[in-house]
């Protein structure tokens, strides 16, 4: 393991309504649903199934190690048009289900020499799904994100670059928030874009929000250098999503098939400085937060909401989050259209016998989001 890669592992500060954590890409290849069905798949472009996470008599078992740059684990040929398919549909529940053990909280470190005798330290992060969590923008299975640190010839960090959508931002090392020698990366809600500080950030179509009030995690480093595992060079797509309009995106290719993997200097130089207008220091008005009440009905939470009419700017979506900080799992956030100024919503997350926090915010049609309203939801049972 590179001492430099280990020294500067980013600390991730998540948004309080973000549902996806940086985990091993094995959460995509290895997932088998409860009871053994459904199981995630590896497919050709024509839909032919090459492997399944469940395996079978006539079908290879799909695991992370099955993937390779030219051949699969059964020696069949790799095609660039191949893709993984996360079967099932509820990505929020799948992400919570797979956030465990050897899969949870992983970052993949890649060190590249720089022309001046220094180095670039890249930290690649995999998320199961990209979902801005409102208005249906940016949806796609699989999400590779990255942040990188430039090390000078003297071995000291000089600059940092934060990957965001199809672009990035850069800043001097002195401008980065840190714990010791570890930089802090703020993870945007839903999009998982990386930012150097908390707040609202301009982004394509609708803004990103990264409040930094969720979990703070120093992920486990797994170096991927010259002898990287085969999956790093696999040319297929990490998901089955195909863009049908400007609001959607294709599932991404893996780290070694993104330009910034081999051209970190170019990526840094083409990124915006943090002083650019994309930081959105002056945010426009947000919709008002609703008044809420919450109760348990069986193993579900029912959230009642009410807006004072007329609410301006008009809310278009509610973002409804259940989180039990003691369970070590990401929050579960779902979006619901606001059709009426008052109503109820049954949250899809099955409840355990533990206390939860309920967070509800409102988003308007521009993607501007209110501060969340937070209420406790107590555990059930005779101990209350």
C-alpha positions as CSV (number, residue, x, y, z in Angstrom):
1,X,0.0,0.0,0.0
2,X,1.3,3.5,-0.9
3,X,2.1,5.5,2.3
4,X,0.9,8.6,0.5
5,X,-2.4,7.0,-0.6
6,X,-3.0,5.8,3.0
7,X,-2.1,9.2,4.5
8,X,-4.6,11.2,2.5
9,X,-7.7,9.0,2.4
10,X,-10.6,11.4,2.1
11,X,-13.1,11.6,4.9
12,X,-16.6,11.5,3.5
13,X,-19.3,13.7,4.9
14,X,-22.7,12.6,3.6
15,X,-25.9,14.6,3.2
16,X,-28.5,14.0,5.9
17,X,-31.0,12.9,3.2
18,X,-28.6,11.0,0.9
19,X,-29.4,7.3,0.6
20,X,-26.3,5.9,-1.0
21,X,-22.8,5.2,0.5
22,X,-19.5,4.6,-1.1
23,X,-19.2,0.8,-1.1
24,X,-17.5,-2.0,-2.9
25,X,-18.6,-2.4,-6.5
26,X,-19.3,-6.0,-5.4
27,X,-22.7,-4.6,-4.2
28,X,-23.6,-4.6,-7.9
29,X,-22.0,-7.9,-9.0
30,X,-22.8,-10.0,-5.9
31,X,-26.3,-9.1,-5.0
32,X,-28.9,-11.8,-4.6
33,X,-32.3,-10.7,-3.3
34,X,-33.9,-12.0,-0.1
35,X,-34.9,-15.6,-0.7
36,X,-32.4,-16.0,-3.6
37,X,-34.4,-14.0,-6.1
38,X,-33.9,-11.7,-7.9
39,X,-30.2,-11.9,-8.6
40,X,-28.1,-9.3,-10.4
41,X,-27.0,-10.1,-13.9
42,X,-24.2,-9.6,-16.5
43,X,-25.7,-9.2,-19.9
44,X,-24.9,-8.6,-23.6
45,X,-26.4,-5.7,-25.4
46,X,-29.0,-7.9,-26.9
47,X,-30.1,-9.1,-23.4
48,X,-28.3,-12.4,-23.4
49,X,-27.4,-13.3,-19.8
50,X,-23.8,-14.2,-19.4
51,X,-23.7,-14.7,-15.6
52,X,-25.9,-14.3,-12.5
53,X,-25.0,-13.6,-8.9
54,X,-27.0,-16.7,-8.0
55,X,-25.2,-18.9,-10.5
56,X,-26.9,-22.1,-11.7
57,X,-26.4,-25.4,-13.5
58,X,-25.9,-23.7,-16.9
59,X,-25.0,-20.2,-15.8
60,X,-21.7,-18.9,-14.3
61,X,-21.8,-17.2,-10.9
62,X,-21.3,-13.5,-11.2
63,X,-18.8,-12.0,-8.7
64,X,-16.5,-9.0,-8.8
65,X,-13.6,-11.3,-9.7
66,X,-15.5,-12.7,-12.7
67,X,-15.0,-9.5,-14.6
68,X,-11.9,-8.9,-16.7
69,X,-10.6,-6.6,-19.4
70,X,-10.7,-9.2,-22.2
71,X,-12.1,-12.4,-20.8
72,X,-14.6,-13.4,-18.1
73,X,-14.0,-15.9,-15.4
74,X,-15.4,-18.7,-17.6
75,X,-13.1,-17.6,-20.4
76,X,-15.9,-16.1,-22.5
77,X,-15.1,-13.0,-24.5
78,X,-15.7,-9.5,-23.0
79,X,-17.6,-7.0,-25.2
80,X,-17.5,-3.2,-24.6
81,X,-21.3,-3.2,-24.9
82,X,-21.8,-5.7,-22.0
83,X,-23.4,-4.3,-18.9
84,X,-24.4,-5.2,-15.4
85,X,-28.1,-5.2,-14.4
86,X,-29.3,-4.4,-10.9
87,X,-32.5,-6.4,-10.8
88,X,-35.3,-5.4,-8.4
89,X,-36.1,-1.7,-8.7
90,X,-35.9,-0.3,-5.2
91,X,-32.3,0.9,-5.1
92,X,-32.7,2.5,-1.7
93,X,-33.5,-0.8,-0.1
94,X,-30.9,-2.6,-2.1
95,X,-28.2,-0.2,-1.0
96,X,-29.1,-0.7,2.7
97,X,-29.2,-4.4,2.2
98,X,-25.7,-4.6,0.7
99,X,-24.0,-2.0,3.0
100,X,-22.4,-4.6,5.2
101,X,-19.2,-6.3,6.2
102,X,-16.5,-6.5,3.5
103,X,-18.6,-4.4,1.1
104,X,-19.3,-1.3,3.2
105,X,-17.3,2.0,3.1
106,X,-14.6,1.3,0.5
107,X,-12.4,3.7,-1.5
108,X,-10.1,2.6,-4.4
109,X,-6.8,4.3,-4.5
110,X,-4.8,4.9,-7.7
111,X,-1.4,6.6,-7.7
112,X,0.0,8.2,-10.9
113,X,3.3,9.9,-11.4
114,X,3.2,13.6,-12.3
115,X,5.5,15.4,-14.8
116,X,7.2,17.4,-12.1
117,X,8.3,14.4,-10.2
118,X,5.4,14.4,-7.8
119,X,2.2,12.3,-8.0
120,X,-1.5,12.3,-8.3
121,X,-3.5,10.3,-5.7
122,X,-6.9,9.4,-7.0
123,X,-9.7,8.0,-4.7
124,X,-12.4,6.3,-6.7
125,X,-15.8,5.8,-5.0
126,X,-18.6,3.5,-6.2
127,X,-22.3,4.1,-5.4
128,X,-25.2,1.8,-6.4
129,X,-27.4,4.4,-7.9
130,X,-27.4,8.1,-8.9
131,X,-30.7,9.7,-8.0
132,X,-31.0,13.4,-7.3
133,X,-34.0,12.2,-5.1
134,X,-36.4,14.8,-6.7
135,X,-38.0,15.5,-10.0
136,X,-36.4,12.4,-11.7
137,X,-33.2,14.0,-12.9
138,X,-29.9,12.3,-13.4
139,X,-31.2,8.7,-12.8
140,X,-28.9,5.8,-13.5
141,X,-27.7,2.5,-12.1
142,X,-24.1,2.5,-10.9
143,X,-22.1,5.7,-10.1
144,X,-18.3,6.1,-10.1
145,X,-17.1,9.3,-8.5
146,X,-13.6,10.5,-7.7
147,X,-11.5,13.0,-5.8
148,X,-7.7,13.5,-6.3
149,X,-4.8,15.1,-4.5
150,X,-1.7,16.5,-6.2
151,X,1.5,15.7,-4.4
152,X,4.6,17.9,-5.1
153,X,8.1,16.6,-5.7
154,X,8.8,17.2,-2.0
155,X,6.0,14.7,-1.0
156,X,3.7,17.4,0.3
157,X,0.1,17.9,-1.0
158,X,-0.4,21.0,-3.2
159,X,-3.9,20.9,-4.8
160,X,-7.1,18.9,-4.9
161,X,-9.7,18.1,-7.6
162,X,-13.3,17.2,-6.9
163,X,-15.2,15.2,-9.6
164,X,-18.8,16.5,-10.3
165,X,-21.0,15.0,-13.0
166,X,-19.1,15.5,-16.2
167,X,-16.8,18.2,-14.8
168,X,-15.0,19.1,-11.6
169,X,-13.7,21.8,-9.3
170,X,-10.1,22.4,-8.1
171,X,-8.5,24.3,-5.3
172,X,-5.3,24.7,-3.4
173,X,-4.6,22.3,-0.6
174,X,-4.7,25.1,2.0
175,X,-8.4,25.7,1.0
176,X,-9.5,22.1,1.7
177,X,-11.1,21.2,5.0
178,X,-9.1,18.5,6.7
179,X,-8.8,16.2,9.7
180,X,-5.1,16.0,10.1
181,X,-3.8,15.0,6.6
182,X,-7.1,13.6,5.5
183,X,-9.2,16.0,3.2
184,X,-12.9,16.2,3.8
185,X,-15.2,15.5,0.8
186,X,-18.8,16.6,1.0
187,X,-21.0,14.1,-0.9
188,X,-24.0,15.6,-2.7
189,X,-27.5,14.1,-2.0
190,X,-28.5,11.7,-4.7
191,X,-25.9,12.7,-7.3
192,X,-22.9,11.7,-5.1
193,X,-20.8,14.5,-6.7
194,X,-17.8,15.5,-4.5
195,X,-17.5,19.0,-3.1
196,X,-14.9,20.9,-1.0
197,X,-17.5,22.4,1.4
198,X,-21.1,22.0,2.5
199,X,-24.1,23.8,0.9
200,X,-26.0,24.3,-2.3
201,X,-23.9,24.0,-5.5
202,X,-24.8,24.8,-9.1
203,X,-25.0,21.7,-11.2
204,X,-26.5,20.6,-14.6
205,X,-30.3,20.9,-14.8
206,X,-30.9,21.3,-11.0
207,X,-28.5,22.2,-8.2
208,X,-26.7,19.8,-5.9
209,X,-27.2,19.8,-2.2
210,X,-24.6,18.6,0.3
211,X,-25.4,19.6,3.8
212,X,-22.7,17.5,5.5
213,X,-25.0,16.6,8.4
214,X,-25.2,12.9,7.7
215,X,-22.6,10.2,8.6
216,X,-18.9,11.1,8.6
217,X,-16.9,8.1,7.3
218,X,-13.2,7.4,6.7
219,X,-13.5,4.5,4.2
220,X,-11.2,1.5,4.0
221,X,-8.6,2.0,1.3
222,X,-8.1,-0.6,-1.4
223,X,-5.2,0.3,-3.7
224,X,-5.6,-0.5,-7.4
225,X,-2.2,0.1,-9.0
226,X,-0.3,-1.5,-11.9
227,X,-1.5,-5.0,-10.8
228,X,-5.1,-3.9,-10.5
229,X,-7.8,-6.5,-10.3
230,X,-9.5,-7.4,-13.6
231,X,-12.7,-5.5,-12.8
232,X,-10.9,-2.2,-12.9
233,X,-10.1,-2.7,-16.6
234,X,-13.5,-4.2,-17.5
235,X,-14.8,-2.0,-20.4
236,X,-18.6,-2.6,-19.8
237,X,-21.1,-0.4,-18.1
238,X,-21.8,-0.6,-14.4
239,X,-25.6,-0.7,-14.7
240,X,-28.4,-1.1,-17.3
241,X,-29.5,2.6,-17.5
242,X,-29.6,4.2,-21.0
243,X,-30.4,7.9,-21.3
244,X,-33.7,8.6,-23.0
245,X,-33.6,12.4,-22.6
246,X,-31.3,15.2,-21.3
247,X,-32.5,14.5,-17.7
248,X,-31.2,10.9,-17.7
249,X,-27.7,9.4,-18.1
250,X,-26.1,6.2,-19.2
251,X,-24.6,3.9,-16.6
252,X,-20.9,4.7,-16.4
253,X,-17.9,2.7,-17.4
254,X,-15.3,1.8,-14.8
255,X,-12.4,3.9,-13.5
256,X,-9.8,2.7,-16.1
257,X,-12.1,3.7,-19.0
258,X,-12.6,7.3,-17.8
259,X,-10.2,9.9,-19.2
260,X,-9.3,11.2,-15.7
261,X,-7.8,7.8,-14.8
262,X,-4.8,8.3,-17.1
263,X,-5.0,12.1,-17.5
264,X,-5.3,13.5,-14.0
265,X,-3.4,16.7,-14.8
266,X,-5.7,17.5,-17.7
267,X,-8.8,16.8,-15.6
268,X,-7.5,19.2,-12.9
269,X,-6.6,22.0,-15.3
270,X,-10.0,21.8,-17.0
271,X,-11.9,21.9,-13.7
272,X,-13.3,25.2,-12.4
273,X,-11.6,27.0,-9.5
274,X,-13.7,27.0,-6.4
275,X,-14.3,30.7,-6.7
276,X,-16.4,30.2,-9.9
277,X,-20.1,31.0,-10.0
278,X,-21.0,27.3,-9.9
279,X,-20.6,27.4,-6.2
280,X,-23.9,29.4,-6.0
281,X,-23.1,31.4,-3.0
282,X,-26.3,33.4,-3.4
283,X,-29.1,30.8,-3.5
284,X,-32.5,31.7,-4.8
285,X,-35.6,31.4,-2.6
286,X,-36.6,27.9,-1.5
287,X,-40.1,26.5,-1.0
288,X,-41.4,26.5,2.6
289,X,-40.9,23.3,4.6
290,X,-44.2,21.5,5.5
291,X,-45.6,21.0,8.9
292,X,-45.5,17.2,9.6
293,X,-46.7,14.6,12.0
294,X,-45.5,11.0,12.0
295,X,-46.8,7.7,13.5
296,X,-46.2,3.9,13.3
297,X,-48.7,1.6,11.6
298,X,-47.4,-1.9,11.9
299,X,-43.9,-1.9,10.4
300,X,-44.3,1.3,8.4
301,X,-44.0,5.0,9.2
302,X,-46.9,7.2,8.1
303,X,-46.0,10.8,7.6
304,X,-48.7,13.5,7.4
305,X,-47.7,16.8,5.8
306,X,-49.4,20.2,5.5
307,X,-48.4,23.4,3.6
308,X,-49.9,26.7,4.5
309,X,-51.6,27.9,1.3
310,X,-50.5,29.5,-0.9
311,X,-46.9,28.1,-0.5
312,X,-44.4,30.1,-2.6
313,X,-42.2,29.0,-4.3
314,X,-44.7,26.2,-4.9
315,X,-43.4,22.8,-3.8
316,X,-43.3,20.1,-6.4
317,X,-41.9,17.2,-4.4
318,X,-41.5,16.0,-0.8
319,X,-38.3,14.3,0.1
320,X,-39.1,11.9,3.0
321,X,-36.3,10.3,4.9
322,X,-36.1,7.7,7.6
323,X,-32.9,7.2,9.5
324,X,-31.8,5.2,12.5
325,X,-28.3,6.5,13.3
326,X,-27.5,3.6,15.5
327,X,-28.0,0.9,12.8
328,X,-24.9,2.0,10.7
329,X,-27.0,2.1,7.5
330,X,-27.6,4.9,5.0
331,X,-30.8,7.0,5.4
332,X,-33.7,5.9,3.3
333,X,-35.0,8.8,1.2
334,X,-38.0,8.7,-1.2
335,X,-39.6,11.4,-3.3
336,X,-43.3,12.0,-3.5
337,X,-45.1,14.5,-5.8
338,X,-47.0,17.2,-4.0
339,X,-50.5,17.0,-5.5
340,X,-52.3,18.7,-2.6
341,X,-51.4,21.1,0.2
342,X,-52.0,18.4,2.8
343,X,-51.8,14.6,2.7
344,X,-50.2,11.4,4.1
345,X,-47.4,9.2,2.8
346,X,-46.6,5.6,3.9
347,X,-42.8,5.3,3.8
348,X,-41.6,2.1,2.1
349,X,-38.8,1.3,4.6
350,X,-39.8,-1.7,6.8
351,X,-39.3,-0.6,10.4
352,X,-37.4,-2.4,13.1
353,X,-38.1,-2.1,16.8
354,X,-35.8,0.9,17.2
355,X,-36.1,4.7,17.3
356,X,-35.8,6.6,14.0
357,X,-35.5,10.2,12.9
358,X,-37.9,11.4,10.2
359,X,-36.7,14.2,7.9
360,X,-38.9,15.9,5.4
361,X,-38.0,18.7,3.0
362,X,-39.7,20.3,0.0
363,X,-38.3,20.8,-3.5
364,X,-39.7,23.1,-6.2
365,X,-39.6,22.5,-9.9
366,X,-36.1,24.2,-10.2
367,X,-34.6,21.8,-7.7
368,X,-34.4,24.3,-4.8
369,X,-34.9,22.5,-1.5
370,X,-36.1,23.7,1.9
371,X,-34.4,22.9,5.2
372,X,-35.7,19.6,6.5
373,X,-38.2,19.3,9.3
374,X,-37.0,16.7,11.8
375,X,-39.2,14.6,14.1
376,X,-38.4,11.5,16.2
377,X,-40.2,8.2,15.6
378,X,-40.0,6.2,18.8
379,X,-39.5,2.4,18.9
380,X,-42.6,0.3,19.5
381,X,-43.1,-2.2,22.2
382,X,-43.7,-2.4,26.0
383,X,-40.4,-0.6,26.8
384,X,-41.9,2.8,25.8
